[in-house]
Amino acid sequence: MFLKIISRLTFLHNIASIFVNLTPFFILHNFSKYHALRKSIEMIRMDRIDGDYCEFGCFTGASLNHVLNLTNKNDFLKKK
């Protein structure tokens, strides 16, 4: 019921659309990339997949830094 109410409030959709259109593309790109990495790490964690993580980014290392921030707090990548 709550979702039906929200789906009919077009002004919320308009506000979200304005926000997305005002946000520079590179910021949206990075948020999308970080979200995809988080989903990948969470799926690996849930499925308890053993193995190594290999990062091929070469521009600024931001993706690797994000993954390290995701995994450092619970020693996810440090299991042996």
Secondary structure, DSSP 8 states (H G I E B T S, - for coil): -HHHHHHH-HHHHHHHHHHHHHS-HHHHHHHHHHHHHHHHHHHHHHHT--S-------SSSHHHHHHHHHHHTTTSTT--
